[in-house]
Amino acid sequence: MKYYTFLLLAAFCFSGVIAQEAPLELTAKDSIVVSSWMVGLGFNAVDDSGDVLGDLVKIKEEWNMVPYPSRISLGRYFKSGIGLEGIASYNKYKEGKVIDGEINLRDVDYYALDARLSYDLNKAIGETGWFDPYVGVGLGYTDANKDRRGTYNAVIGFRAWLSERIGIDLNSTGKWSIGSENGATNHLQHALGVVYQFKIEKALSKNGEEKLALIEALEEEKQRQLDSITQADAAREANLLAAQLEKEKAAANEKKLADAKREKAIKSRIANIGTIYFDLNKSAITNTSSVVLDSLVTILKEYPALVINVTSHTDSRGSSAYNDMLSQRRVDATATYLTSRGVDSTQLIPEAFGEQKLLNECDDTTPCSEEKHRMNRRSEFLVNK
């Protein structure tokens, strides 16, 4: 008994080493397409000789084809394996071919519209990867050899998938005539084309489900081992965590205080710089204003992450529309001066207020001195929150 226990433990440890080197995980190969839309384009060949089951491979004498894409299809395929598909095809009965048991004397157009219900055989036999066989039945309408008739259809075929979305579709459809006026015979229509899947819904394959179950079992065992280790070291881990949290909290508080102190100092420096003023109806930066702005440049370069609001204003004289335009020129001139001295434009938020924010009573109805009006012709600087 001890010997067998030892062997089991050794096998488990060995499997653990392998798992560490090559961790088990789900991949794209573990999932399959369970529903989709599918569009197809390809060629078709019609055998309407009147004895299609007697001479299936008399291609030269009995098959009719055109040398260009002649079939288009659109279908919806469901999780159950059922597919609904609409198909339109064109062909030409060639002169000299056998049609309805007789030699065709001239070229005749062939048109067909078909609707079919198909079943994916993979649902019955199990997923086969790239190979996707199917059978189906349906109804159609055919105009061939100047004889219009309905048809009962039966189809057998397969798709070979080159990738998740693109595949080759090969199928043969037997068409039994309904209500032919001229006694048209039944015929076969073969098709070969390219199909493209879209609006795909995927699910795990059988192998994928088995792999997922194994992964979950391994994870459960891993978690059990981790829980055992955690249980043994719980007190020590808790103490270490508490100490770390306390240290981080103290560091965060210290940083918060330092940031607040730095922000206060920056605001104070900007407030001490003061405001720049403009001459009446002017937006040019004066020599006095440039001294103020140069001091602001120094601060902005010192703190590249600092963002400030640059606001420009006018006095109340003139129309509101004119003053809005004038304050815009002033804020543009202020921002341009700063960026010309090397300030990054992302550090500036320019705003123009016209005569909206007067600093005194000097509105349109109150006479004021030139000095009081001058107080409103300004650009101001505030640290952005």
C-alpha positions as CSV (number, residue, x, y, z in Angstrom):
1,M,0.0,0.0,0.0
2,K,2.8,2.4,0.9
3,Y,4.5,1.6,-2.5
4,Y,1.4,2.6,-4.5
5,T,0.9,5.8,-2.4
6,F,4.5,6.8,-3.2
7,L,3.9,6.2,-7.0
8,L,0.8,8.3,-6.9
9,L,2.5,11.2,-5.2
10,A,5.5,11.0,-7.6
11,A,3.1,11.1,-10.6
12,F,1.3,14.1,-9.2
13,C,4.5,16.0,-8.6
14,F,5.8,15.1,-12.1
15,S,2.5,16.4,-13.6
16,G,2.9,19.6,-11.6
17,V,6.4,20.2,-13.1
18,I,5.0,19.7,-16.6
19,A,2.1,22.0,-15.9
20,Q,4.5,24.7,-14.8
21,E,6.6,24.3,-18.0
22,A,3.6,24.2,-20.4
23,P,0.4,25.5,-18.6
24,L,-2.8,24.0,-19.9
25,E,-5.0,26.6,-21.5
26,L,-7.9,26.9,-24.0
27,T,-6.9,28.0,-27.5
28,A,-8.8,28.9,-30.7
29,K,-8.7,25.2,-31.7
30,D,-10.8,24.3,-28.7
31,S,-13.9,26.2,-30.0
32,I,-16.1,25.7,-33.0
33,V,-18.6,27.8,-34.9
34,V,-22.2,26.9,-33.8
35,S,-24.2,29.5,-35.7
36,S,-23.5,32.0,-38.4
37,W,-24.6,33.7,-41.6
38,M,-22.9,32.4,-44.8
39,V,-22.6,33.8,-48.3
40,G,-21.3,31.8,-51.2
41,L,-20.2,32.5,-54.8
42,G,-19.2,29.8,-57.3
43,F,-19.9,27.7,-60.4
44,N,-22.7,25.3,-61.2
45,A,-23.1,22.5,-63.7
46,V,-26.5,21.1,-64.8
47,D,-27.0,17.5,-66.0
48,D,-30.5,17.4,-67.6
49,S,-29.9,14.6,-70.1
50,G,-33.0,12.6,-69.0
51,D,-30.9,9.7,-67.6
52,V,-28.8,11.4,-64.9
53,L,-28.5,8.3,-62.7
54,G,-27.5,6.1,-65.6
55,D,-24.5,8.2,-66.8
56,L,-23.4,10.4,-63.9
57,V,-19.9,11.1,-65.3
58,K,-20.6,11.9,-69.0
59,I,-19.4,15.4,-68.4
60,K,-18.5,16.2,-72.0
61,E,-21.8,15.0,-73.5
62,E,-24.3,15.9,-70.7
63,W,-23.0,18.5,-68.3
64,N,-23.8,22.2,-69.0
65,M,-21.5,24.9,-67.6
66,V,-20.6,28.6,-68.1
67,P,-17.0,29.8,-67.7
68,Y,-17.7,32.4,-65.0
69,P,-19.2,32.5,-61.5
70,S,-22.9,31.5,-61.9
71,R,-24.2,30.7,-58.5
72,I,-24.8,32.9,-55.4
73,S,-26.2,31.8,-52.0
74,L,-27.1,33.3,-48.7
75,G,-27.9,31.2,-45.6
76,R,-28.5,31.3,-41.9
77,Y,-27.2,28.3,-39.8
78,F,-28.3,27.6,-36.3
79,K,-26.9,25.8,-33.2
80,S,-29.2,22.9,-33.8
81,G,-27.4,22.1,-37.1
82,I,-30.4,23.3,-39.1
83,G,-29.6,25.7,-42.0
84,L,-31.9,27.8,-44.1
85,E,-30.5,28.9,-47.5
86,G,-31.6,30.8,-50.6
87,I,-29.8,30.1,-53.9
88,A,-29.9,31.8,-57.3
89,S,-28.1,30.2,-60.3
90,Y,-27.7,30.7,-64.0
91,N,-26.5,28.3,-66.7
92,K,-26.8,27.7,-70.4
93,Y,-27.9,24.5,-72.1
94,K,-25.2,24.2,-74.8
95,E,-25.8,23.2,-78.4
96,G,-25.0,19.6,-79.0
97,K,-25.6,18.5,-75.3
98,V,-28.2,15.9,-74.5
99,I,-31.2,17.6,-72.9
100,D,-34.3,15.6,-71.9
101,G,-33.1,12.7,-73.9
102,E,-32.5,14.6,-77.1
103,I,-29.6,16.5,-78.7
104,N,-29.9,20.2,-78.0
105,L,-30.0,22.2,-81.3
106,R,-29.1,25.6,-79.9
107,D,-27.9,27.4,-76.7
108,V,-30.8,28.0,-74.2
109,D,-30.6,29.9,-70.9
110,Y,-31.1,28.2,-67.6
111,Y,-32.3,30.1,-64.5
112,A,-33.1,28.6,-61.0
113,L,-34.2,30.0,-57.6
114,D,-34.0,27.5,-54.8
115,A,-34.7,27.5,-51.0
116,R,-33.5,24.6,-48.9
117,L,-33.4,23.3,-45.4
118,S,-30.2,21.5,-44.5
119,Y,-28.8,19.6,-41.6
120,D,-25.1,19.6,-40.5
121,L,-24.1,15.9,-40.2
122,N,-21.4,16.9,-37.7
123,K,-24.2,17.2,-35.1
124,A,-24.9,13.5,-35.6
125,I,-21.4,12.0,-36.2
126,G,-19.4,14.4,-34.0
127,E,-17.2,17.4,-34.9
128,T,-14.6,16.6,-37.6
129,G,-12.7,19.8,-37.7
130,W,-12.3,21.2,-41.2
131,F,-14.7,18.7,-42.8
132,D,-18.4,19.7,-42.7
133,P,-20.8,17.3,-44.5
134,Y,-24.5,18.1,-44.8
135,V,-27.8,16.9,-46.4
136,G,-30.9,18.9,-47.2
137,V,-34.3,19.2,-48.9
138,G,-36.0,22.1,-50.5
139,L,-38.2,23.6,-53.1
140,G,-37.3,25.6,-56.2
141,Y,-38.3,27.2,-59.4
142,T,-36.5,26.5,-62.7
143,D,-36.8,28.1,-66.1
144,A,-34.9,25.8,-68.5
145,N,-35.2,24.7,-72.1
146,K,-38.2,27.1,-72.4
147,D,-40.1,25.1,-69.7
148,R,-40.9,26.8,-66.4
149,R,-41.6,24.4,-63.5
150,G,-41.3,24.0,-59.8
151,T,-39.0,21.4,-58.3
152,Y,-38.6,19.2,-55.3
153,N,-35.0,19.3,-54.3
154,A,-32.6,17.0,-52.3
155,V,-29.0,17.9,-51.7
156,I,-25.9,16.3,-50.4
157,G,-22.6,18.0,-50.0
158,F,-19.7,19.1,-47.8
159,R,-17.7,22.2,-46.9
160,A,-14.0,22.1,-46.4
161,W,-12.9,25.0,-44.1
162,L,-9.6,26.7,-45.0
163,S,-9.9,29.1,-42.0
164,E,-12.6,30.0,-39.5
165,R,-14.4,32.1,-42.0
166,I,-13.5,30.9,-45.5
167,G,-14.2,27.5,-47.0
168,I,-14.9,25.5,-50.2
169,D,-18.4,24.2,-50.7
170,L,-19.1,21.2,-53.0
171,N,-22.6,19.8,-53.4
172,S,-25.0,18.0,-55.7
173,T,-28.7,18.6,-55.9
174,G,-31.4,16.4,-57.4
175,K,-34.3,18.3,-58.8
176,W,-37.7,16.6,-59.4
177,S,-40.0,18.4,-61.8
178,I,-43.4,19.8,-60.6
179,G,-46.0,20.8,-63.2
180,S,-43.8,20.8,-66.3
181,E,-45.9,21.7,-69.4
182,N,-43.6,19.9,-71.8
183,G,-42.8,16.8,-69.8
184,A,-39.3,18.0,-68.7
185,T,-37.2,15.3,-67.0
186,N,-35.7,15.5,-63.6
187,H,-32.1,16.8,-63.5
188,L,-29.0,17.2,-61.3
189,Q,-27.2,20.4,-60.5
190,H,-23.7,20.3,-59.1
191,A,-22.0,23.3,-57.5
192,L,-18.5,24.3,-56.4
193,G,-17.7,27.6,-54.8
194,V,-16.2,29.7,-52.0
195,V,-18.2,30.4,-48.8
196,Y,-17.7,33.1,-46.2
197,Q,-19.1,33.1,-42.7
198,F,-20.0,36.2,-40.8
199,K,-21.9,37.1,-37.6
200,I,-20.3,34.0,-36.1
201,E,-21.3,32.6,-32.7
202,K,-18.8,30.1,-31.2
203,A,-18.8,27.5,-28.4
204,L,-16.4,25.0,-27.0
205,S,-16.0,21.7,-28.9
206,K,-16.2,18.4,-27.2
207,N,-12.4,18.3,-26.8
208,G,-12.6,21.9,-25.6
209,E,-15.2,21.0,-22.9
210,E,-13.0,18.1,-21.8
211,K,-9.9,20.4,-21.6
212,L,-11.9,23.0,-19.7
213,A,-13.0,20.4,-17.2
214,L,-9.4,19.3,-16.7
215,I,-8.3,22.9,-16.3
216,E,-11.0,23.5,-13.7
217,A,-10.0,20.3,-11.9
218,L,-6.3,21.4,-11.9
219,E,-7.3,24.9,-10.7
220,E,-9.4,23.4,-7.9
221,E,-6.5,21.3,-6.8
222,K,-4.1,24.3,-7.0
223,Q,-6.6,26.4,-5.0
224,R,-6.8,23.7,-2.4
225,Q,-3.1,23.7,-2.0
226,L,-3.0,27.5,-1.8
227,D,-5.8,27.5,0.8
228,S,-3.8,25.1,2.9
229,I,-0.6,27.3,2.7
230,T,-2.6,30.4,3.4
231,Q,-4.3,28.8,6.4
232,A,-0.9,27.9,7.8
233,D,0.6,31.4,7.2
234,A,-2.5,33.5,7.9
235,A,-1.4,35.3,11.0
236,R,2.1,36.2,9.6
237,E,0.6,37.4,6.3
238,A,-2.0,39.5,8.1
239,N,0.7,41.2,10.2
240,L,2.9,41.9,7.2
241,L,-0.1,43.2,5.3
242,A,-1.2,45.5,8.1
243,A,2.3,46.9,8.4
244,Q,2.5,47.5,4.7
245,L,-0.8,49.2,4.6
246,E,0.2,51.4,7.5
247,K,3.4,52.3,5.7
248,E,1.6,53.1,2.5
249,K,-1.0,55.1,4.3
250,A,1.7,57.2,6.0
251,A,3.5,57.7,2.7
252,A,0.2,58.7,1.0
253,N,-0.5,61.3,3.8
254,E,3.0,62.6,3.5
255,K,2.7,63.0,-0.2
256,K,-0.7,64.6,0.1
257,L,0.7,67.2,2.5
258,A,3.7,67.8,0.3
259,D,1.4,68.2,-2.8
260,A,-0.9,70.6,-0.9
261,K,2.1,72.6,0.3
262,R,3.6,72.7,-3.2
263,E,0.3,73.7,-4.7
264,K,-0.2,76.5,-2.2
265,A,3.3,77.8,-2.9
266,I,2.7,77.7,-6.7
267,K,-0.6,79.6,-6.3
268,S,1.0,82.1,-4.1
269,R,3.8,82.7,-6.6
270,I,1.3,83.1,-9.4
271,A,-0.8,85.5,-7.3
272,N,2.3,87.5,-6.5
273,I,3.0,87.9,-10.2
274,G,-0.1,90.0,-10.6
275,T,-2.2,90.9,-13.6
276,I,-1.3,92.4,-16.9
277,Y,-3.2,95.4,-18.4
278,F,-4.0,96.6,-21.9
279,D,-4.3,100.0,-23.5
280,L,-7.8,101.1,-24.6
281,N,-8.9,99.1,-27.7
282,K,-5.5,97.4,-27.9
283,S,-4.4,93.8,-27.5
284,A,-0.6,94.3,-27.7
285,I,1.6,93.1,-24.9
286,T,3.3,96.2,-23.3
287,N,6.8,96.2,-21.9
288,T,5.4,96.3,-18.4
289,S,3.2,93.3,-19.1
290,S,6.1,91.3,-20.6
291,V,8.0,91.5,-17.3
292,V,5.0,89.9,-15.6
293,L,4.6,87.3,-18.3
294,D,8.3,86.4,-18.2
295,S,8.0,85.7,-14.5
296,L,5.0,83.4,-15.3
297,V,7.1,81.7,-18.0
298,T,9.7,80.8,-15.3
299,I,7.1,79.1,-13.1
300,L,5.5,77.2,-16.0
301,K,8.8,75.8,-17.2
302,E,9.7,74.9,-13.6
303,Y,6.5,72.9,-13.3
304,P,5.7,71.3,-16.7
305,A,2.6,69.5,-15.4
306,L,1.1,72.8,-14.2
307,V,-2.0,74.0,-16.1
308,I,-3.4,77.5,-15.7
309,N,-6.4,79.3,-16.9
310,V,-5.6,82.5,-18.8
311,T,-8.6,84.8,-18.8
312,S,-8.8,88.1,-20.7
313,H,-11.3,91.0,-20.3
314,T,-12.3,94.4,-21.5
315,D,-13.9,97.5,-20.0
316,S,-17.6,98.3,-20.6
317,R,-17.0,100.8,-23.4
318,G,-18.1,99.6,-26.9
319,S,-20.6,97.0,-27.9
320,S,-20.7,93.6,-26.2
321,A,-19.9,91.9,-29.6
322,Y,-16.8,94.1,-30.1
323,N,-15.6,93.5,-26.6
324,D,-16.0,89.8,-27.0
325,M,-13.8,90.0,-30.1
326,L,-11.3,92.3,-28.4
327,S,-10.9,90.0,-25.3
328,Q,-10.3,87.1,-27.6
329,R,-7.5,89.0,-29.3
330,R,-6.0,89.8,-25.9
331,V,-6.1,86.2,-24.6
332,D,-4.6,85.0,-27.9
333,A,-1.8,87.6,-27.6
334,T,-1.2,86.6,-24.0
335,A,-1.0,82.9,-24.8
336,T,1.1,83.5,-27.9
337,Y,3.6,85.5,-25.8
338,L,3.9,82.6,-23.3
339,T,4.3,79.9,-26.0
340,S,6.9,82.0,-27.9
341,R,9.0,81.9,-24.7
342,G,8.9,78.1,-24.6
343,V,5.8,77.3,-22.6
344,D,3.9,74.2,-23.8
345,S,0.4,75.2,-25.2
346,T,-1.1,72.2,-23.2
347,Q,-0.3,74.2,-20.0
348,L,-2.7,77.0,-21.0
349,I,-6.5,77.1,-21.0
350,P,-7.3,80.5,-22.7
351,E,-10.8,82.0,-22.0
352,A,-12.2,85.4,-23.3
353,F,-15.0,87.0,-21.3
354,G,-15.4,90.4,-22.9
355,E,-17.0,92.9,-20.5
356,Q,-18.8,90.1,-18.5
357,K,-16.6,90.2,-15.4
358,L,-15.9,93.9,-14.5
359,L,-13.9,94.4,-11.3
360,N,-15.8,97.6,-10.3
361,E,-19.0,99.6,-10.9
362,C,-17.9,100.9,-14.3
363,D,-20.6,99.5,-16.5
364,D,-22.4,101.2,-19.4
365,T,-24.5,103.3,-17.1
366,T,-21.8,104.5,-14.6
367,P,-19.3,107.2,-15.5
368,C,-15.8,106.2,-14.4
369,S,-12.3,107.6,-14.6
370,E,-9.8,106.2,-17.1
371,E,-7.9,104.6,-14.3
372,K,-10.9,102.6,-13.2
373,H,-11.7,101.5,-16.7
374,R,-8.1,100.4,-17.0
375,M,-8.6,98.0,-14.1
376,N,-11.0,96.0,-16.3
377,R,-8.7,95.8,-19.4
378,R,-6.7,92.8,-18.1
379,S,-5.4,89.2,-18.4
380,E,-5.5,87.1,-15.2
381,F,-3.9,83.8,-14.3
382,L,-5.3,81.1,-12.1
383,V,-4.1,77.5,-11.4
384,N,-6.5,75.1,-13.0
385,K,-8.2,72.7,-10.6
